[in-house]
Amino acid sequence: MAEAQLRDLDAPALAALLAVIDTGSFTEAARALRISQPAVSLAIKRLEERLGTALLVRTRKRIAPSRPGELLAAGARRAFEALGNAMAQIANEHAEPSGRVILGVHESLAAYSLPAFMAKFLRDYPLVELKLWNGRSAEVERELTAGRVDLALIVNPKPQADLVIVPVFDDSVELFHCLPGQKRSDAVKLVESMPLIFVPELMQSQDILAQLPKRKIGVTRLLPCSSLELVKSLVIDEVGVGILPRRVAEHNTRKKLHSLSPPFPLYRDRVALVRRYDVPQTAAIRVVISELSAHCKTMS
Protein backbone atom coordinates (compact mmCIF):
# COMPACT_ATOMS: atom_id res chain seq x y z
CA MET A 1 0.00 0.00 0.00
CA ALA A 2 1.33 3.44 -0.95
CA GLU A 3 2.32 5.91 1.76
CA ALA A 4 -0.56 8.21 0.81
CA GLN A 5 -3.02 5.35 1.31
CA LEU A 6 -1.52 4.56 4.70
CA ARG A 7 -2.02 8.17 5.75
CA ASP A 8 -5.69 7.88 4.80
CA LEU A 9 -6.14 5.07 7.35
CA ASP A 10 -6.48 7.60 10.15
CA ALA A 11 -6.34 6.58 13.79
CA PRO A 12 -9.93 7.67 14.67
CA ALA A 13 -11.33 5.52 11.85
CA LEU A 14 -9.29 2.52 12.99
CA ALA A 15 -10.41 3.12 16.57
CA ALA A 16 -14.02 3.14 15.36
CA LEU A 17 -13.48 -0.19 13.57
CA LEU A 18 -12.00 -1.78 16.70
CA ALA A 19 -14.83 -0.43 18.86
CA VAL A 20 -17.49 -1.89 16.55
CA ILE A 21 -15.71 -5.27 16.49
CA ASP A 22 -15.25 -5.31 20.28
CA THR A 23 -18.84 -4.30 21.08
CA GLY A 24 -20.61 -5.90 18.10
CA SER A 25 -22.72 -2.76 17.68
CA PHE A 26 -22.44 0.68 16.05
CA THR A 27 -24.51 2.13 18.89
CA GLU A 28 -22.29 0.67 21.63
CA ALA A 29 -19.15 1.67 19.71
CA ALA A 30 -20.38 5.27 19.48
CA ARG A 31 -21.15 5.27 23.21
CA ALA A 32 -17.69 3.87 24.03
CA LEU A 33 -15.95 6.46 21.83
CA ARG A 34 -18.27 9.29 22.95
CA ILE A 35 -19.15 10.26 19.40
CA SER A 36 -22.32 10.01 17.35
CA GLN A 37 -23.38 6.80 15.61
CA PRO A 38 -23.33 8.47 12.16
CA ALA A 39 -19.71 9.46 12.82
CA VAL A 40 -18.84 5.82 13.50
CA SER A 41 -20.65 4.67 10.35
CA LEU A 42 -18.89 7.33 8.27
CA ALA A 43 -15.47 6.32 9.62
CA ILE A 44 -16.09 2.65 8.70
CA LYS A 45 -17.35 3.69 5.26
CA ARG A 46 -14.17 5.71 4.63
CA LEU A 47 -12.03 2.71 5.48
CA GLU A 48 -14.06 0.37 3.27
CA GLU A 49 -13.94 2.81 0.34
CA ARG A 50 -10.20 3.25 0.72
CA LEU A 51 -9.58 -0.51 0.86
CA GLY A 52 -12.25 -1.48 -1.66
CA THR A 53 -13.76 -4.22 0.50
CA ALA A 54 -16.30 -4.77 3.26
CA LEU A 55 -14.76 -4.82 6.73
CA LEU A 56 -17.86 -5.82 8.71
CA VAL A 57 -20.68 -8.33 8.27
CA ARG A 58 -24.01 -8.47 10.07
CA THR A 59 -25.01 -11.68 11.84
CA ARG A 60 -28.32 -12.36 13.57
CA LYS A 61 -27.03 -11.20 16.94
CA ARG A 62 -24.17 -8.77 16.32
CA ILE A 63 -21.83 -7.16 13.86
CA ALA A 64 -18.68 -9.16 13.20
CA PRO A 65 -15.50 -8.53 11.19
CA SER A 66 -15.05 -9.95 7.72
CA ARG A 67 -11.74 -11.62 6.91
CA PRO A 68 -10.25 -8.28 5.67
CA GLY A 69 -11.71 -6.65 8.77
CA GLU A 70 -9.95 -9.18 11.03
CA LEU A 71 -6.64 -8.54 9.26
CA LEU A 72 -6.97 -4.76 9.50
CA ALA A 73 -8.08 -4.95 13.14
CA ALA A 74 -5.07 -7.10 14.07
CA GLY A 75 -2.74 -4.64 12.38
CA ALA A 76 -4.48 -1.70 14.05
CA ARG A 77 -4.11 -3.29 17.51
CA ARG A 78 -0.39 -3.77 16.93
CA ALA A 79 -0.05 -0.21 15.68
CA PHE A 80 -1.92 1.22 18.67
CA GLU A 81 0.21 -0.88 21.00
CA ALA A 82 3.39 0.44 19.38
CA LEU A 83 2.14 4.04 19.65
CA GLY A 84 1.05 3.49 23.24
CA ASN A 85 4.42 2.02 24.13
CA ALA A 86 6.24 4.93 22.49
CA MET A 87 4.13 7.52 24.32
CA ALA A 88 4.51 5.71 27.63
CA GLN A 89 8.25 5.43 27.12
CA ILE A 90 8.52 9.14 26.39
CA ALA A 91 6.42 10.03 29.44
CA ASN A 92 8.20 7.65 31.78
CA GLU A 93 11.75 7.63 30.38
CA HIS A 94 13.20 9.30 33.45
CA ALA A 95 10.38 8.80 35.94
CA GLU A 96 10.50 6.38 38.84
CA PRO A 97 7.92 3.60 38.34
CA SER A 98 4.70 4.42 40.18
CA GLY A 99 0.98 3.78 40.04
CA ARG A 100 -1.33 0.79 40.32
CA VAL A 101 -0.76 -2.53 38.54
CA ILE A 102 -3.29 -5.36 38.95
CA LEU A 103 -1.84 -8.84 38.52
CA GLY A 104 -4.25 -11.73 38.05
CA VAL A 105 -3.15 -15.19 39.15
CA HIS A 106 -4.60 -18.53 40.30
CA GLU A 107 -4.47 -18.80 44.11
CA SER A 108 -2.45 -22.01 44.21
CA LEU A 109 -0.10 -20.72 41.53
CA ALA A 110 0.36 -17.50 43.50
CA ALA A 111 1.09 -19.42 46.72
CA TYR A 112 4.28 -20.97 45.38
CA SER A 113 5.36 -18.49 42.69
CA LEU A 114 4.83 -15.03 44.21
CA PRO A 115 6.00 -14.79 47.85
CA ALA A 116 9.72 -14.35 47.09
CA PHE A 117 8.93 -12.06 44.15
CA MET A 118 6.52 -9.90 46.15
CA ALA A 119 8.89 -9.44 49.09
CA LYS A 120 11.69 -8.14 46.87
CA PHE A 121 9.47 -6.15 44.50
CA LEU A 122 7.66 -4.24 47.25
CA ARG A 123 11.01 -3.30 48.82
CA ASP A 124 12.57 -2.18 45.53
CA TYR A 125 9.56 -0.28 44.09
CA PRO A 126 7.69 1.41 46.96
CA LEU A 127 5.75 3.72 44.62
CA VAL A 128 4.21 0.86 42.61
CA GLU A 129 0.86 -0.23 44.06
CA LEU A 130 0.83 -3.90 43.10
CA LYS A 131 -2.54 -5.55 43.64
CA LEU A 132 -3.41 -9.24 43.21
CA TRP A 133 -6.63 -10.61 41.72
CA ASN A 134 -7.11 -14.32 42.45
CA GLY A 135 -9.31 -16.88 40.76
CA ARG A 136 -9.13 -19.96 38.55
CA SER A 137 -7.02 -19.57 35.40
CA ALA A 138 -10.11 -19.34 33.17
CA GLU A 139 -11.51 -16.59 35.42
CA VAL A 140 -8.19 -14.73 35.44
CA GLU A 141 -8.10 -14.92 31.64
CA ARG A 142 -11.61 -13.46 31.41
CA GLU A 143 -10.66 -10.60 33.74
CA LEU A 144 -7.60 -9.86 31.61
CA THR A 145 -9.59 -9.92 28.37
CA ALA A 146 -12.18 -7.61 29.93
CA GLY A 147 -9.45 -5.16 30.94
CA ARG A 148 -9.99 -5.50 34.69
CA VAL A 149 -6.46 -6.76 35.32
CA ASP A 150 -3.30 -5.43 33.67
CA LEU A 151 -1.19 -8.60 33.63
CA ALA A 152 -1.79 -12.24 34.45
CA LEU A 153 0.03 -15.45 35.23
CA ILE A 154 -2.11 -18.09 33.52
CA VAL A 155 -1.80 -21.85 33.24
CA ASN A 156 -2.20 -23.01 29.62
CA PRO A 157 -3.62 -19.72 28.26
CA LYS A 158 -5.66 -19.87 25.05
CA PRO A 159 -4.06 -17.99 22.13
CA GLN A 160 -6.03 -14.87 21.20
CA ALA A 161 -5.27 -12.18 18.64
CA ASP A 162 -5.27 -9.38 21.22
CA LEU A 163 -3.07 -11.13 23.82
CA VAL A 164 0.71 -11.27 24.23
CA ILE A 165 1.60 -14.66 25.73
CA VAL A 166 5.12 -15.27 27.06
CA PRO A 167 5.79 -18.73 28.58
CA VAL A 168 7.78 -18.42 31.82
CA PHE A 169 7.99 -21.92 33.33
CA ASP A 170 6.54 -25.43 33.11
CA ASP A 171 4.71 -27.65 35.56
CA SER A 172 2.94 -31.01 35.51
CA VAL A 173 -0.21 -32.35 37.14
CA GLU A 174 0.34 -35.80 38.66
CA LEU A 175 -0.97 -38.29 41.21
CA PHE A 176 0.57 -37.91 44.69
CA HIS A 177 0.37 -39.82 47.97
CA CYS A 178 1.90 -39.33 51.41
CA LEU A 179 2.13 -42.90 52.68
CA PRO A 180 5.59 -43.98 53.85
CA GLY A 181 7.13 -47.19 52.56
CA GLN A 182 5.01 -47.48 49.42
CA LYS A 183 6.78 -48.90 46.36
CA ARG A 184 6.03 -47.84 42.81
CA SER A 185 5.21 -51.45 42.06
CA ASP A 186 2.25 -51.09 44.46
CA ALA A 187 0.98 -47.90 42.76
CA VAL A 188 -2.06 -49.45 41.09
CA LYS A 189 -3.12 -51.24 44.27
CA LEU A 190 -2.73 -47.99 46.22
CA VAL A 191 -4.92 -45.99 43.85
CA GLU A 192 -7.56 -48.70 43.67
CA SER A 193 -7.77 -49.02 47.47
CA MET A 194 -7.93 -45.32 48.50
CA PRO A 195 -10.13 -42.35 47.60
CA LEU A 196 -8.89 -40.31 44.63
CA ILE A 197 -9.00 -36.63 45.62
CA PHE A 198 -9.23 -33.96 42.91
CA VAL A 199 -10.69 -30.62 41.81
CA PRO A 200 -13.32 -31.52 39.20
CA GLU A 201 -13.34 -28.09 37.52
CA LEU A 202 -9.72 -28.51 36.40
CA MET A 203 -9.28 -29.77 32.85
CA GLN A 204 -6.06 -31.51 33.91
CA SER A 205 -7.89 -33.58 36.52
CA GLN A 206 -10.56 -34.60 34.02
CA ASP A 207 -7.92 -35.62 31.50
CA ILE A 208 -6.11 -37.85 34.00
CA LEU A 209 -9.38 -39.39 35.23
CA ALA A 210 -10.34 -40.19 31.64
CA GLN A 211 -7.05 -42.02 31.09
CA LEU A 212 -7.35 -44.35 34.10
CA PRO A 213 -10.02 -46.71 32.67
CA LYS A 214 -8.07 -46.90 29.41
CA ARG A 215 -5.17 -48.28 31.43
CA LYS A 216 -7.54 -50.70 33.20
CA ILE A 217 -7.12 -48.94 36.53
CA GLY A 218 -10.21 -48.97 38.72
CA VAL A 219 -10.97 -46.21 41.21
CA THR A 220 -12.93 -47.32 44.28
CA ARG A 221 -14.00 -43.85 45.39
CA LEU A 222 -13.80 -40.32 44.03
CA LEU A 223 -13.50 -37.40 46.44
CA PRO A 224 -14.02 -34.06 44.65
CA CYS A 225 -12.77 -30.89 46.39
CA SER A 226 -13.09 -27.16 45.87
CA SER A 227 -9.40 -26.23 45.89
CA LEU A 228 -5.93 -27.62 45.27
CA GLU A 229 -4.81 -26.61 48.74
CA LEU A 230 -7.58 -28.75 50.24
CA VAL A 231 -6.55 -31.67 48.03
CA LYS A 232 -2.98 -31.26 49.26
CA SER A 233 -4.03 -31.07 52.91
CA LEU A 234 -6.09 -34.27 52.63
CA VAL A 235 -3.24 -36.09 50.90
CA ILE A 236 -0.80 -35.01 53.63
CA ASP A 237 -3.21 -36.41 56.24
CA GLU A 238 -3.22 -39.71 54.30
CA VAL A 239 -6.91 -39.55 53.40
CA GLY A 240 -6.19 -40.67 49.84
CA VAL A 241 -4.29 -40.12 46.62
CA GLY A 242 -4.53 -36.64 45.11
CA ILE A 243 -4.28 -35.08 41.65
CA LEU A 244 -2.01 -32.05 42.08
CA PRO A 245 0.40 -29.83 40.17
CA ARG A 246 3.93 -30.87 41.12
CA ARG A 247 4.89 -27.37 42.23
CA VAL A 248 1.86 -27.19 44.54
CA ALA A 249 2.69 -30.63 45.97
CA GLU A 250 6.30 -29.67 46.67
CA HIS A 251 5.76 -26.15 48.05
CA ASN A 252 5.99 -25.51 51.79
CA THR A 253 4.78 -28.92 52.91
CA ARG A 254 5.33 -30.47 56.34
CA LYS A 255 5.50 -33.98 54.85
CA LYS A 256 6.97 -35.14 51.56
CA LEU A 257 4.46 -36.06 48.88
CA HIS A 258 5.40 -38.88 46.51
CA SER A 259 4.46 -38.92 42.83
CA LEU A 260 2.87 -41.95 41.16
CA SER A 261 3.59 -40.57 37.68
CA PRO A 262 4.96 -42.62 36.01
CA PRO A 263 3.48 -45.19 35.75
CA PHE A 264 0.30 -43.17 36.17
CA PRO A 265 -0.61 -40.50 33.59
CA LEU A 266 0.36 -36.87 34.03
CA TYR A 267 -0.69 -33.62 32.36
CA ARG A 268 2.01 -31.14 31.32
CA ASP A 269 1.25 -27.48 32.03
CA ARG A 270 2.81 -24.30 30.76
CA VAL A 271 2.58 -21.15 32.86
CA ALA A 272 2.71 -17.88 30.91
CA LEU A 273 2.82 -14.16 31.64
CA VAL A 274 -0.02 -12.67 29.60
CA ARG A 275 -1.06 -9.11 28.77
CA ARG A 276 -3.26 -7.34 26.26
CA TYR A 277 -1.75 -5.67 23.21
CA ASP A 278 -3.64 -2.46 23.91
CA VAL A 279 -2.64 -1.99 27.57
CA PRO A 280 -0.35 1.07 27.72
CA GLN A 281 3.15 0.09 28.80
CA THR A 282 3.60 2.42 31.76
CA ALA A 283 6.84 2.38 33.72
CA ALA A 284 5.07 0.49 36.51
CA ILE A 285 3.75 -2.23 34.17
CA ARG A 286 7.11 -2.57 32.43
CA VAL A 287 8.96 -3.05 35.69
CA VAL A 288 6.46 -5.66 36.91
CA ILE A 289 6.88 -7.56 33.63
CA SER A 290 10.67 -7.33 33.82
CA GLU A 291 11.01 -8.32 37.48
CA LEU A 292 8.37 -11.06 37.36
CA SER A 293 9.89 -12.56 34.19
CA ALA A 294 13.33 -12.60 35.81
CA HIS A 295 11.88 -14.24 38.95
CA CYS A 296 10.07 -16.91 36.93
CA LYS A 297 13.29 -17.79 35.10
CA THR A 298 14.72 -18.89 38.45
CA MET A 299 11.85 -21.39 38.68
CA SER A 300 12.45 -22.95 35.26
C-alpha positions as CSV (number, residue, x, y, z in Angstrom):
1,M,0.0,0.0,0.0
2,A,1.3,3.4,-1.0
3,E,2.3,5.9,1.8
4,A,-0.6,8.2,0.8
5,Q,-3.0,5.4,1.3
6,L,-1.5,4.6,4.7
7,R,-2.0,8.2,5.7
8,D,-5.7,7.9,4.8
9,L,-6.1,5.1,7.4
10,D,-6.5,7.6,10.2
11,A,-6.3,6.6,13.8
12,P,-9.9,7.7,14.7
13,A,-11.3,5.5,11.9
14,L,-9.3,2.5,13.0
15,A,-10.4,3.1,16.6
16,A,-14.0,3.1,15.4
17,L,-13.5,-0.2,13.6
18,L,-12.0,-1.8,16.7
19,A,-14.8,-0.4,18.9
20,V,-17.5,-1.9,16.6
21,I,-15.7,-5.3,16.5
22,D,-15.3,-5.3,20.3
23,T,-18.8,-4.3,21.1
24,G,-20.6,-5.9,18.1
25,S,-22.7,-2.8,17.7
26,F,-22.4,0.7,16.0
27,T,-24.5,2.1,18.9
28,E,-22.3,0.7,21.6
29,A,-19.2,1.7,19.7
30,A,-20.4,5.3,19.5
31,R,-21.1,5.3,23.2
32,A,-17.7,3.9,24.0
33,L,-15.9,6.5,21.8
34,R,-18.3,9.3,23.0
35,I,-19.1,10.3,19.4
36,S,-22.3,10.0,17.4
37,Q,-23.4,6.8,15.6
38,P,-23.3,8.5,12.2
39,A,-19.7,9.5,12.8
40,V,-18.8,5.8,13.5
41,S,-20.7,4.7,10.3
42,L,-18.9,7.3,8.3
43,A,-15.5,6.3,9.6
44,I,-16.1,2.7,8.7
45,K,-17.4,3.7,5.3
46,R,-14.2,5.7,4.6
47,L,-12.0,2.7,5.5
48,E,-14.1,0.4,3.3
49,E,-13.9,2.8,0.3
50,R,-10.2,3.3,0.7
51,L,-9.6,-0.5,0.9
52,G,-12.3,-1.5,-1.7
53,T,-13.8,-4.2,0.5
54,A,-16.3,-4.8,3.3
55,L,-14.8,-4.8,6.7
56,L,-17.9,-5.8,8.7
57,V,-20.7,-8.3,8.3
58,R,-24.0,-8.5,10.1
59,T,-25.0,-11.7,11.8
60,R,-28.3,-12.4,13.6
61,K,-27.0,-11.2,16.9
62,R,-24.2,-8.8,16.3
63,I,-21.8,-7.2,13.9
64,A,-18.7,-9.2,13.2
65,P,-15.5,-8.5,11.2
66,S,-15.1,-10.0,7.7
67,R,-11.7,-11.6,6.9
68,P,-10.3,-8.3,5.7
69,G,-11.7,-6.7,8.8
70,E,-9.9,-9.2,11.0
71,L,-6.6,-8.5,9.3
72,L,-7.0,-4.8,9.5
73,A,-8.1,-4.9,13.1
74,A,-5.1,-7.1,14.1
75,G,-2.7,-4.6,12.4
76,A,-4.5,-1.7,14.1
77,R,-4.1,-3.3,17.5
78,R,-0.4,-3.8,16.9
79,A,0.0,-0.2,15.7
80,F,-1.9,1.2,18.7
81,E,0.2,-0.9,21.0
82,A,3.4,0.4,19.4
83,L,2.1,4.0,19.6
84,G,1.1,3.5,23.2
85,N,4.4,2.0,24.1
86,A,6.2,4.9,22.5
87,M,4.1,7.5,24.3
88,A,4.5,5.7,27.6
89,Q,8.2,5.4,27.1
90,I,8.5,9.1,26.4
91,A,6.4,10.0,29.4
92,N,8.2,7.6,31.8
93,E,11.8,7.6,30.4
94,H,13.2,9.3,33.4
95,A,10.4,8.8,35.9
96,E,10.5,6.4,38.8
97,P,7.9,3.6,38.3
98,S,4.7,4.4,40.2
99,G,1.0,3.8,40.0
100,R,-1.3,0.8,40.3
101,V,-0.8,-2.5,38.5
102,I,-3.3,-5.4,38.9
103,L,-1.8,-8.8,38.5
104,G,-4.3,-11.7,38.0
105,V,-3.1,-15.2,39.2
106,H,-4.6,-18.5,40.3
107,E,-4.5,-18.8,44.1
108,S,-2.5,-22.0,44.2
109,L,-0.1,-20.7,41.5
110,A,0.4,-17.5,43.5
111,A,1.1,-19.4,46.7
112,Y,4.3,-21.0,45.4
113,S,5.4,-18.5,42.7
114,L,4.8,-15.0,44.2
115,P,6.0,-14.8,47.9
116,A,9.7,-14.3,47.1
117,F,8.9,-12.1,44.2
118,M,6.5,-9.9,46.2
119,A,8.9,-9.4,49.1
120,K,11.7,-8.1,46.9
121,F,9.5,-6.1,44.5
122,L,7.7,-4.2,47.3
123,R,11.0,-3.3,48.8
124,D,12.6,-2.2,45.5
125,Y,9.6,-0.3,44.1
126,P,7.7,1.4,47.0
127,L,5.7,3.7,44.6
128,V,4.2,0.9,42.6
129,E,0.9,-0.2,44.1
130,L,0.8,-3.9,43.1
131,K,-2.5,-5.6,43.6
132,L,-3.4,-9.2,43.2
133,W,-6.6,-10.6,41.7
134,N,-7.1,-14.3,42.5
135,G,-9.3,-16.9,40.8
136,R,-9.1,-20.0,38.5
137,S,-7.0,-19.6,35.4
138,A,-10.1,-19.3,33.2
139,E,-11.5,-16.6,35.4
140,V,-8.2,-14.7,35.4
141,E,-8.1,-14.9,31.6
142,R,-11.6,-13.5,31.4
143,E,-10.7,-10.6,33.7
144,L,-7.6,-9.9,31.6
145,T,-9.6,-9.9,28.4
146,A,-12.2,-7.6,29.9
147,G,-9.4,-5.2,30.9
148,R,-10.0,-5.5,34.7
149,V,-6.5,-6.8,35.3
150,D,-3.3,-5.4,33.7
151,L,-1.2,-8.6,33.6
152,A,-1.8,-12.2,34.4
153,L,0.0,-15.5,35.2
154,I,-2.1,-18.1,33.5
155,V,-1.8,-21.8,33.2
156,N,-2.2,-23.0,29.6
157,P,-3.6,-19.7,28.3
158,K,-5.7,-19.9,25.1
159,P,-4.1,-18.0,22.1
160,Q,-6.0,-14.9,21.2
161,A,-5.3,-12.2,18.6
162,D,-5.3,-9.4,21.2
163,L,-3.1,-11.1,23.8
164,V,0.7,-11.3,24.2
165,I,1.6,-14.7,25.7
166,V,5.1,-15.3,27.1
167,P,5.8,-18.7,28.6
168,V,7.8,-18.4,31.8
169,F,8.0,-21.9,33.3
170,D,6.5,-25.4,33.1
171,D,4.7,-27.7,35.6
172,S,2.9,-31.0,35.5
173,V,-0.2,-32.4,37.1
174,E,0.3,-35.8,38.7
175,L,-1.0,-38.3,41.2
176,F,0.6,-37.9,44.7
177,H,0.4,-39.8,48.0
178,C,1.9,-39.3,51.4
179,L,2.1,-42.9,52.7
180,P,5.6,-44.0,53.8
181,G,7.1,-47.2,52.6
182,Q,5.0,-47.5,49.4
183,K,6.8,-48.9,46.4
184,R,6.0,-47.8,42.8
185,S,5.2,-51.5,42.1
186,D,2.3,-51.1,44.5
187,A,1.0,-47.9,42.8
188,V,-2.1,-49.4,41.1
189,K,-3.1,-51.2,44.3
190,L,-2.7,-48.0,46.2
191,V,-4.9,-46.0,43.9
192,E,-7.6,-48.7,43.7
193,S,-7.8,-49.0,47.5
194,M,-7.9,-45.3,48.5
195,P,-10.1,-42.4,47.6
196,L,-8.9,-40.3,44.6
197,I,-9.0,-36.6,45.6
198,F,-9.2,-34.0,42.9
199,V,-10.7,-30.6,41.8
200,P,-13.3,-31.5,39.2
201,E,-13.3,-28.1,37.5
202,L,-9.7,-28.5,36.4
203,M,-9.3,-29.8,32.8
204,Q,-6.1,-31.5,33.9
205,S,-7.9,-33.6,36.5
206,Q,-10.6,-34.6,34.0
207,D,-7.9,-35.6,31.5
208,I,-6.1,-37.8,34.0
209,L,-9.4,-39.4,35.2
210,A,-10.3,-40.2,31.6
211,Q,-7.1,-42.0,31.1
212,L,-7.3,-44.3,34.1
213,P,-10.0,-46.7,32.7
214,K,-8.1,-46.9,29.4
215,R,-5.2,-48.3,31.4
216,K,-7.5,-50.7,33.2
217,I,-7.1,-48.9,36.5
218,G,-10.2,-49.0,38.7
219,V,-11.0,-46.2,41.2
220,T,-12.9,-47.3,44.3
221,R,-14.0,-43.9,45.4
222,L,-13.8,-40.3,44.0
223,L,-13.5,-37.4,46.4
224,P,-14.0,-34.1,44.6
225,C,-12.8,-30.9,46.4
226,S,-13.1,-27.2,45.9
227,S,-9.4,-26.2,45.9
228,L,-5.9,-27.6,45.3
229,E,-4.8,-26.6,48.7
230,L,-7.6,-28.7,50.2
231,V,-6.6,-31.7,48.0
232,K,-3.0,-31.3,49.3
233,S,-4.0,-31.1,52.9
234,L,-6.1,-34.3,52.6
235,V,-3.2,-36.1,50.9
236,I,-0.8,-35.0,53.6
237,D,-3.2,-36.4,56.2
238,E,-3.2,-39.7,54.3
239,V,-6.9,-39.6,53.4
240,G,-6.2,-40.7,49.8
241,V,-4.3,-40.1,46.6
242,G,-4.5,-36.6,45.1
243,I,-4.3,-35.1,41.6
244,L,-2.0,-32.0,42.1
245,P,0.4,-29.8,40.2
246,R,3.9,-30.9,41.1
247,R,4.9,-27.4,42.2
248,V,1.9,-27.2,44.5
249,A,2.7,-30.6,46.0
250,E,6.3,-29.7,46.7
251,H,5.8,-26.1,48.0
252,N,6.0,-25.5,51.8
253,T,4.8,-28.9,52.9
254,R,5.3,-30.5,56.3
255,K,5.5,-34.0,54.8
256,K,7.0,-35.1,51.6
257,L,4.5,-36.1,48.9
258,H,5.4,-38.9,46.5
259,S,4.5,-38.9,42.8
260,L,2.9,-41.9,41.2
261,S,3.6,-40.6,37.7
262,P,5.0,-42.6,36.0
263,P,3.5,-45.2,35.7
264,F,0.3,-43.2,36.2
265,P,-0.6,-40.5,33.6
266,L,0.4,-36.9,34.0
267,Y,-0.7,-33.6,32.4
268,R,2.0,-31.1,31.3
269,D,1.3,-27.5,32.0
270,R,2.8,-24.3,30.8
271,V,2.6,-21.1,32.9
272,A,2.7,-17.9,30.9
273,L,2.8,-14.2,31.6
274,V,0.0,-12.7,29.6
275,R,-1.1,-9.1,28.8
276,R,-3.3,-7.3,26.3
277,Y,-1.7,-5.7,23.2
278,D,-3.6,-2.5,23.9
279,V,-2.6,-2.0,27.6
280,P,-0.3,1.1,27.7
281,Q,3.1,0.1,28.8
282,T,3.6,2.4,31.8
283,A,6.8,2.4,33.7
284,A,5.1,0.5,36.5
285,I,3.8,-2.2,34.2
286,R,7.1,-2.6,32.4
287,V,9.0,-3.0,35.7
288,V,6.5,-5.7,36.9
289,I,6.9,-7.6,33.6
290,S,10.7,-7.3,33.8
291,E,11.0,-8.3,37.5
292,L,8.4,-11.1,37.4
293,S,9.9,-12.6,34.2
294,A,13.3,-12.6,35.8
295,H,11.9,-14.2,39.0
296,C,10.1,-16.9,36.9
297,K,13.3,-17.8,35.1
298,T,14.7,-18.9,38.5
299,M,11.8,-21.4,38.7
300,S,12.4,-22.9,35.3
